[in-house]
Every structure is written in structure tokens, then in C-alpha cells.
Amino acid sequence: MIGLLFSGKLPDPIKGIELLRNRHINQDKIIMKSRRTLLKQSLAAGLPLVFAPTSNLFAQERKRKFTIDLTPGAVGIKADPREMIGIAHQHGFESLQPNSGFLASLDDGQRKEFTAELSEKNLKWGAAGLSVDFRDTEEKFREGLAELPKHAAALKAAGATRAGTWIKPFHESLHYLANFRQHVSRLREITKIYNDHGIRFGLEYVGTKDLWTKTNHSFVHTMAETKELIAEVDQPNLGFVLDSWHWYTAGETADDIRTLTNDDVVVCDLNDAPKGIPVEEQLDNQRELPAATGVIDIKSFLEALADIGFDGPVRAEPFNKPLNELENDPAAKATADAIRKAIEVAGL
């Protein structure tokens, strides 16, 4: 399969816009053995990179290394962080999203006590959210960035090593290239702070058509475009937040996932889609729990994750109103059961 990737250092802005807008249409991907080196070498050579199909390379050794993760806010669970540990343990989760703000509010002794309780319940840390608003004004970005070292230090002290955020797939006024450059600049600063504290940082592209067509200024909304953004930020700890919903709405395949490595993927979201709605008409805030409908090919998605040896958290983020209206325990049970069902469907 042929895949073309480039660095993003664009000598001609007009050509750059065309490349950035149109390169993602070609969905034939390459294996990212060393994504930044490979990108730059291919550019220097001026040639496409050719690889054989990868769909059956790993099937005989396929096994699960990832954890069943509880990200409470994504499924409507509201409780004290200490209660969250009990809820996660009770319902068989294997990891729990760290709250960097809460961890930063603790002194060293309190933080050690809290993380010891997590360990006693055989739980690991999942991936934290990002406390910096990098999508708004420079002033707001700078305010959040000034606080980030405190959050990152608290995560490091607690033993948490992953964080992630999402990329807004449009802008109200900036055209693609200007928005791309702004993202590179701001995300590089964020990623460097995390890297200084030993934390991997992931970016989630948003593939839902109703969002990336919201204005005349569409932005990154595919895996290929996100590779370009990651390559240009050029930090060793930067990778993907990979979501089955956006993988599905972007029209991608399991072999696209296999172009990544475990080092490229920080955290995964697992969701399903409502039945009877064409993919281009799906709405981002109306999803289903994993394996609820079978619309999204969860089996292929999870098999590909297992094939690349992904060992991070897999969490549900369905934005589902009936789920959010449940009490904490039923919501946690429904979420854990859904993720386990998806794993069973995938034979892992």
C-alpha cells in the first residue's frame, strides 16, 4: 500500500494548504517504525513509501495487554476521587483516570496514601485530561500553561504517566494552515512540559462530519492528518488518543491502526454508534456503549490494538443520555460490562 507523509515545514503556503487539505483523502498508510525519522526521510527522498498489507501478520499471537479503564465523567459518574477507587474496584475495572487537579491539591503524604489505596485495589492509572485550554485566545492558553507544570508534577508524583486531549476539527476564522501552525506552537509547549515529567501525551482527532463541516475552516479530522500534526510538533512523548467512534466516522480500517505502534497510542476510547443512521449523518453526542449495536466494527478495532501490543487504558465515552441518568453503581456496571462484551466479541 502506498502512503505519503510529510513534515509540515512548508516553503509555499498555497501548496501547503492544498497538501494539508487533500493528503488525508489518500487513506493508504505506512507503518510508523519511527514516525518522525520516517516522515523526514521520505520527504528528503521525494518518494512514496511502499509496504505490504498487514492485516494477518499478528493473528496467531494476538492477546490483550490493555486495561479496562474507568473515566468517570465520560459515563456520568460523580463521586469523590476516593470513592472512585471503590467503584472501579467493585465493578472490575483495571485502571482509573487520574484527576490532576485533585492530585495537585494533596500534600506528599496524602498523595502517597491515595496512590497506595489505588494499588491495594489492583488498579493502575489511566490517562488524565488536559487542564490547558489551547483552543481559545493566547491569554487563556498562557494562563492554563502556567499551571500545567503543577498538574504534571502531581501526576508524576502519583505515578501517572499518560494524558490526552482532543483536536477541534474546525475553526471559526483561521484557515487550515494558520490553525495548523498555531496548534503546532501551542501543543509543542504543552508536550514539552509533560515530557519533562515523564508523561506521554495523546491527541484525539474528531472525525464526525457534522463537526468538521461546521464552518468553512475545517481542520484535522483523520488519522493521516493527525500523523502530520504529531510529526510537526516533533516531541518523543506525543501520540494518539484513538477513538473507535472517530476511526469509524473517518472511514478508516484496522490496517490503518496497524500502521501505528504501541508507542504511538497513549489511550483508546471505545464506543458504538446508533443503528439506522448513515455514517456521514452520525452526531458526535449521540453514541452507544461499546458493542451495543454492532454498527462500529469493534472486533477489528480491538484486534488491531492487540496486534500492535497496545498496553494502555481502553475506556468508554458514549455521551449517552440514558447512561448518564443512572446512579453511579449501575452506570459503572453497565460500562464495565460493555467493555468486557467488546473484548469477548474480539476474542481477547
N, C-alpha and C positions, 0 to 999 in steps of 0.2 A: 504494500500500500504506500502511496506517496503522501507525504505531509510536508508542508512548508512552514517554517517558523522563522521569526526574525527578531532582532534585538529591540527595535523601537527607537534607536538613535537615528532619526530621520533627517537626512540632509535637505529633502524637498518636502515642505509641509503639505502641498497639494497631493503629491504622490503618497505621502504618509497617510493622509485621510483615506484615500482610496484603498490602500493596503490594509489599514486597520479595520475599515468597514467591511471589506469584501473577503479578506483572507479566511474569516471564520466560516464562510459558506462551504469551503472545501473541508469536509469533516474527516478525511483520511489523516490519521495521526501517526506520530512516530513514538518509539519507545524512548522515555526520558532517562537514559542511563546516567547522564549528568546534565540536567536540563540547561544550565547556563552555558557550560562549555560546548555542548552540542549545538545550541542555538547560534552561538557566535562562530563556531567552526563552519556551520552550514552557510551562514551569511558570507563569511570570508571566501568560501569556495564558490558561492553563487549558484549552487546546485541543489536540487531536491534530494531528500533522503529517502531511501527505499528499504522497506522491511517486509518480511513475510508475515502472513496472518498469525495472530497469537491466541486464537480462541481455545485451542485444545492443548496448549503447551503444559498446563499445570494440573489438569483434571485429576490425574492419578494421585497427587499428593495434596489435594485440597483439604484444608481444615481451618477451623475458626480460631483466630487469635484475638479478635476484637472483643470489647466488653459491652454488655447490655447496660446502657447508661441512662440515668435519670437526670433530666434537665427540667426542673420543676415548673418554671414559668411557662415553658412551651406546652405543657399539658394541664395548665390551670391549677397547679398545686401551690397553696400558700401556707407556709409554716415557718417557724423559727428554724434557722440553719441546723441547730442541734436536733430538732425534731425530724428534719430531712434525713439525717443519718438513719434514724429508726425506721422511717417509712421506706427508704431504699432497701435496707436490710430485710425488713419484713416481707417485701414483695419480690425478693430475689434479684434485685439489680446488682451489678458488679462494679459499677462506678457511679460517681455523683458529681454534678457540675459544681466547681468551686465558686464561691461568691467573693470576688477580690475586695470589694468594699467592706464586707463583714470581716474578712481575714485581716485587712489593714487596720481595723478598729481594735483588734486584740493586741495585748502585750505578748511578749515572747512565751511566757509561761502559759497563758490562756490558749495561745495558738498551738503549742505542743500538746496540751491536754485535748484540744479539739481534734487534732490530726491523729492522736493516739486512739481516740474513740472510733474514728473512721477505720483505722487499721484493725482494731479489735473486731469490727463487724465485717472484716474481709472485703472492704471496699477500697477502690482506688479513686483517684481524682479523674474527672472527665476534663472538659475544656471550658475555660472561663469565657465570659463575654468581654467585649472591649468597652472600656469606660470613656473612651475619647470619641467625640463627635467630629469626624473628619469630613463629613459631607456638607457642612454648613460654612459659615463665614470663617475667615482666618482667625478672628478674635476668639470665636468659640473653640476652634481647633487648638489654639495655643493654650487656652485655659485648661482644656482636658489633658493636653500633652504634659503640662507642668505637673499634673497629679499622677501621671502614669507610672513614673518610677516607684512611687509609694505602693501602688497596686501590684506592680511587677515584683517588687521586693517581698511583699506579703505572700504572693503566690509561691515564689521561690522558697521562702522560709517554711511554708506549709508542705512543700514537696510537689506542688502542682507544676506541670511542665507544658501545658497546652492552653491556647486561647484562640479565639476566632471572631470574625465579623462578616458582614455581607456587603456586597457592592451594589449600590443603587444603579439600576440598568438604564437610567435616563438622567438628563439634567434639564432644568427649566430654561437655561440660557446658553451654557457653554457647549460649543461644538465638540465632536469626539476627541480631536487631537488636544485641544486645550484642557478638556476634562481628564484625558489620559495623563498629560503632564502634571496636572495638579494631584491626581491620585498617586503617581509615582513619587512625587516630592513628599507628600504627607505620609504615605504608607511607609516610605523608607525610614522616616524619623521614628515612627511607631515601632517598626520591626527591629530597628537597631536597639531601642530601649529593651524590648523583650529579649533580644539576643544577648544583651549584657547580663541578663538574669537567667539565662539558660532555658528560655521559654520559646517553644515553637508557636508560630502564628499562622492561622489559616484564613483564606479569603473564599467567600461563597458567591458564585455568580448566580444571578436570578434570571431564569430562562422563560418565565411566563410572558407570553406575547402581549397580553393586555397591559403589562407594565413597561416593557422596553419600547412599546409604540405609544406611550402615554404623551410624549411631546415629540417635536421634530428633531430632538437631540438624543437619539438612542445611544446607549453606552454598552460596555462589556456585559454580555449575557450568555456566553458559551464557554465551554472548557478551553477551546483553542484560544479565544481572546484572553482568558484568564492566564493561560500559559505565557502569553506575550507580556501581560502586565507583571506577572511574577518575575519573568526574566529581566525586565527593565528595572524593577525595584532592586533586584540583584543582591539579595541577602540570604545567607545559608539556611536560616530558620524559617523562611517563608514558604507556605504551601497552600493546599486547598482545604476548604470546608466543602465536602462533596455531599450533595443532597439528591436523593433519588427523584424527588419532585422536579427539580431543575434539570437534572440529567434527562428525564422523560420529556419535559416541555421543550428542551433544546434539541430534541430529536437525536440524542446520542445513543451509543451502543455499549455493550460490555467490553468490546475491544478498545473503545476509547478509554475506559478505566484502566485497561491493561497497558496503556501507554505510560501510566504513572507507576511510581514505586511507593513502598511503604513510607519512605522519607518525604514523598510529595504530599501525602494526605495526612492532615492533622486530626480531623474529626469528620464523622459522617452523620447526616440526618436521614432518617428512613421514614418515608411517607407513602401513602397510596392516594389515588385520585377518584373522584365520583364517577359513577358509570353514566354512559349515555351522553357524554359531552365531548365533542371533538377536541383534540389536544390544543389547537390554537384558540379555543374558547374557554379553556380552564381558567379559573380565577384563583389567585395565589392564596387567598384567605379562606378558601373552601376546600379543604383537603380531608383525607381519611387516615385512620391509623394504619400502620404497616400491614400488608396482606389482607386488608379488609374487603377489597373489591376485586383485586387481580388486574386492575387496569394497568398499573405500573408493573413491569416485569422484575419484581423483587428478587426472584430466583437468580436471574442473570446478574443483577446488580451485586448481590451478596457473594455469588460465586466469584465474580471478578475481584471483589475486595479480598476474598480469601486467597485468590491466585497471586495477588501482589504482596501477600503477607501482612495486610493491614492489621495493626495491633492496638489501635486507639479506640475511643468510645464511639458507639453507634447509638443514636438517640432518636426519639420520635418528636416531630414538630408539626402536628397536623392542623393547627389553627382551627380546631373543630369545636363548634359551639356546644353540642350535647356533652362532649367530654369535659369541657371547661366548666359546665354547670354541675358536675359531680362533686361530691365531697372528696377530700384528699385520698383516703384509702381506696375507694372504688376507682378513682382516676388513676392512681398508681398501679393497681391491679390490672386494669384494662390496658394500660400502656405496656407493662411488662409482658402480659400475655400476648399482646400483638407482636412485639418484637420477637418473642420466643417462637410464635407461629411462623413468622417470616423466616427465621433461622431454620425451622423444621422444613418449611417448603423448599428451602435451598439445599437441604440435606447436609447441613453443617452442625 
